[in-house]
Amino acid sequence: MSSPSAAGSPGPPAGVETNHPLWRLTTVRTGGNADFFAAPDSTELLVELLDWARRSGLRVGVIGSGSNLLVSDDGFRGLALKLSGDLSGIERRGTDVVCGGGARLPSVAAKCAGWGLSGLEFGVNIPGTAGGAVRMNANAYGGRLADVLHRVEVCSASGSATVEPAELGFSYRHSNLTDGQVVSRAFFSLKEDTTEAIKERLAEMRAWRRDAQPSGIKTFGSTFKNPDDSRADGRSAGQLLDAAGCRGLSIGGARLSEKHANFVDNMGDATTADVIAVMSAARRRVMEKFGVTLEPEVQVMGDVEWPDDWRQSGEPEVDQGDQGPGRGLDLG
Ligand SMILES: Cc1cc2nc3c(=O)[nH]c(=O)nc-3n(C[C@H](O)[C@H](O)[C@H](O)COP(=O)(O)OP(=O)(O)OC[C@H]3O[C@@H](n4cnc5c(N)ncnc54)[C@H](O)[C@@H]3O)c2cc1C
């Protein structure tokens, strides 16, 4: 484990743990430990932690539900944060709903149905948090986050700021938030409807998902983004992987699902290296067959070894914790 920095660096705020296992905070269940870990339950504590990390020269990584996250087998040399308490609450204010960044979207969708508030039904099929959904610009059949997101509270080492969705640079599965910028609250504007009608839509969406995707496996959902490439001829990443013979492809404990080729399945004892290896083999097959370069949707925490051919075609557009200057949302 690395030390927070040179002599004289500030001690950690109360509640910071060391050498904390991260695999169980992810849905794919692979990866090592974080040097430092905390579960802040207030904006004040979150800002204090971010400020401590900055002054100590530590990288910061936020874990929501870990449903789109691959943690390095070597772990994370920095401070991993998981929002809790007030920062994972769900509160109704008229037809608005305020969610802590750590609030789970399926719970938000269920609560909104009970309140007779419509617009977040699509969250029932996204096993992530409100904060993770904002960072990833998550969408699903039946709805788009950006259509109902009203504003966001973002914390950084400098404090908290209110941000309009237009400032977040949303594009396909992307926002301009960087690792030191944590979504502590998301404000949604919804419409009134009957609980019955909303629950019916939730049931339809669940059924659609059950038919289309594997359930009960350890996965992080879509591995690769759908390509924006004419050679893909309108096909999704899953369709290209399927046509390239990747269904069921396995390396070590990691396999591409038989039901949906774009879903990695940890068959029990997979390591993150196995996952990277199967992703690389599949990506190579698609490149050879169609000339299409697939880019990962899954985010990476910690340092992983990408294969040579991957590096040669440019660094994958995955989050490796770079907090370099000039990137991302300007919080002033
Ligand atoms: C079975 C399955 C189905 C899925 N279906 C869909 C789908 O239909 N549509 C879709 O868009 N996605 C889908 N996903 C992917 C995933 O659920 C979404 O990307 C989700 O938004 C990730 O949220 P999370 O809280 O799990 O984030 P994590 O996986 O924990 O983290 C993802 C990224 O967000 C960052 N992050 C997390 N919380 C915060 C925060 N509070 N502030 C700032 N950054 C944060 C992390 O640092 C990381 O970079 C699916 C995943 C699975 C396993």
The ligand as an SDF file (V2000), in Angstrom:
LIG
                    3D

 53 58  0  0  0  0  0  0  0  0999 V2000
  -27.4010   -6.2560  -15.9580 C   0  0  0  0  0  0  0  0  0  0  0  0
  -27.0070   -4.8490  -16.3240 C   0  0  0  0  0  0  0  0  0  0  0  0
  -27.8140   -4.1020  -17.1530 C   0  0  0  0  0  0  0  0  0  0  0  0
  -27.4670   -2.7960  -17.5060 C   0  0  0  0  0  0  0  0  0  0  0  0
  -28.2810   -2.0670  -18.3190 N   0  0  0  0  0  0  0  0  0  0  0  0
  -27.9800   -0.8000  -18.6240 C   0  0  0  0  0  0  0  0  0  0  0  0
  -28.8430   -0.0060  -19.4580 C   0  0  0  0  0  0  0  0  0  0  0  0
  -29.8930   -0.4370  -19.8940 O   0  0  0  0  0  0  0  0  0  0  0  0
  -28.4820    1.2680  -19.7450 N   0  0  0  0  0  0  0  0  0  0  0  0
  -27.3250    1.8100  -19.2630 C   0  0  0  0  0  0  0  0  0  0  0  0
  -27.0560    2.9760  -19.5560 O   0  0  0  0  0  0  0  0  0  0  0  0
  -26.4860    1.0960  -18.4770 N   0  0  0  0  0  0  0  0  0  0  0  0
  -26.7850   -0.1860  -18.1480 C   0  0  0  0  0  0  0  0  0  0  0  0
  -25.9350   -0.9110  -17.3510 N   0  0  0  0  0  0  0  0  0  0  0  0
  -24.6620   -0.3250  -16.9100 C   0  0  0  0  0  0  0  0  0  0  0  0
  -24.7180    0.4230  -15.5680 C   0  0  0  0  0  0  0  0  0  0  0  0
  -25.7870   -0.0480  -14.7560 O   0  0  0  0  0  0  0  0  0  0  0  0
  -24.8520    1.9290  -15.7930 C   0  0  0  0  0  0  0  0  0  0  0  0
  -23.7430    2.4400  -16.5040 O   0  0  0  0  0  0  0  0  0  0  0  0
  -24.9510    2.6960  -14.4670 C   0  0  0  0  0  0  0  0  0  0  0  0
  -25.2600    4.0250  -14.7360 O   0  0  0  0  0  0  0  0  0  0  0  0
  -23.6760    2.6380  -13.6530 C   0  0  0  0  0  0  0  0  0  0  0  0
  -23.9960    3.1370  -12.3720 O   0  0  0  0  0  0  0  0  0  0  0  0
  -23.1990    2.6450  -11.0920 P   0  0  0  0  0  0  0  0  0  0  0  0
  -23.7170    3.3910   -9.9390 O   0  0  0  0  0  0  0  0  0  0  0  0
  -23.2280    1.1710  -10.9860 O   0  0  0  0  0  0  0  0  0  0  0  0
  -21.7490    3.1470  -11.4520 O   0  0  0  0  0  0  0  0  0  0  0  0
  -20.3820    2.3400  -11.2730 P   0  0  0  0  0  0  0  0  0  0  0  0
  -20.3890    1.1580  -12.1460 O   0  0  0  0  0  0  0  0  0  0  0  0
  -20.1130    2.1290   -9.8330 O   0  0  0  0  0  0  0  0  0  0  0  0
  -19.3650    3.4030  -11.8670 O   0  0  0  0  0  0  0  0  0  0  0  0
  -19.3780    3.7520  -13.2390 C   0  0  0  0  0  0  0  0  0  0  0  0
  -18.6390    5.0780  -13.4170 C   0  0  0  0  0  0  0  0  0  0  0  0
  -19.3840    6.0950  -12.7730 O   0  0  0  0  0  0  0  0  0  0  0  0
  -18.5940    6.7250  -11.7750 C   0  0  0  0  0  0  0  0  0  0  0  0
  -19.4720    7.0830  -10.6610 N   0  0  0  0  0  0  0  0  0  0  0  0
  -20.2390    6.2640   -9.9050 C   0  0  0  0  0  0  0  0  0  0  0  0
  -20.9150    6.9880   -8.9930 N   0  0  0  0  0  0  0  0  0  0  0  0
  -20.5690    8.2810   -9.1990 C   0  0  0  0  0  0  0  0  0  0  0  0
  -20.9280    9.5050   -8.5720 C   0  0  0  0  0  0  0  0  0  0  0  0
  -21.7780    9.5740   -7.5370 N   0  0  0  0  0  0  0  0  0  0  0  0
  -20.3870   10.6530   -9.0520 N   0  0  0  0  0  0  0  0  0  0  0  0
  -19.5180   10.6360  -10.0840 C   0  0  0  0  0  0  0  0  0  0  0  0
  -19.1270    9.5010  -10.7170 N   0  0  0  0  0  0  0  0  0  0  0  0
  -19.6580    8.3440  -10.2700 C   0  0  0  0  0  0  0  0  0  0  0  0
  -17.5360    5.6970  -11.4170 C   0  0  0  0  0  0  0  0  0  0  0  0
  -16.3990    6.3030  -10.8300 O   0  0  0  0  0  0  0  0  0  0  0  0
  -17.2610    5.0710  -12.7580 C   0  0  0  0  0  0  0  0  0  0  0  0
  -16.4220    5.8980  -13.5250 O   0  0  0  0  0  0  0  0  0  0  0  0
  -26.2740   -2.2270  -16.9930 C   0  0  0  0  0  0  0  0  0  0  0  0
  -25.4710   -2.9810  -16.1250 C   0  0  0  0  0  0  0  0  0  0  0  0
  -25.8270   -4.2810  -15.7880 C   0  0  0  0  0  0  0  0  0  0  0  0
  -24.9610   -5.0510  -14.8310 C   0  0  0  0  0  0  0  0  0  0  0  0
  1  2  1  0
  2  3  1  0
  2 52  2  0
  3  4  2  0
  4  5  1  0
  4 50  1  0
  5  6  2  0
  6  7  1  0
  6 13  1  0
  7  8  2  0
  7  9  1  0
  9 10  1  0
 10 11  2  0
 10 12  1  0
 12 13  2  0
 13 14  1  0
 14 15  1  0
 14 50  1  0
 15 16  1  0
 16 17  1  0
 16 18  1  0
 18 19  1  0
 18 20  1  0
 20 21  1  0
 20 22  1  0
 22 23  1  0
 23 24  1  0
 24 25  2  0
 24 26  1  0
 24 27  1  0
 27 28  1  0
 28 29  2  0
 28 30  1  0
 28 31  1  0
 31 32  1  0
 32 33  1  0
 33 34  1  0
 33 48  1  0
 34 35  1  0
 35 36  1  0
 35 46  1  0
 36 37  1  0
 36 45  1  0
 37 38  2  0
 38 39  1  0
 39 40  1  0
 39 45  2  0
 40 41  1  0
 40 42  2  0
 42 43  1  0
 43 44  2  0
 44 45  1  0
 46 47  1  0
 46 48  1  0
 48 49  1  0
 50 51  2  0
 51 52  1  0
 52 53  1  0
M  END
$$$$
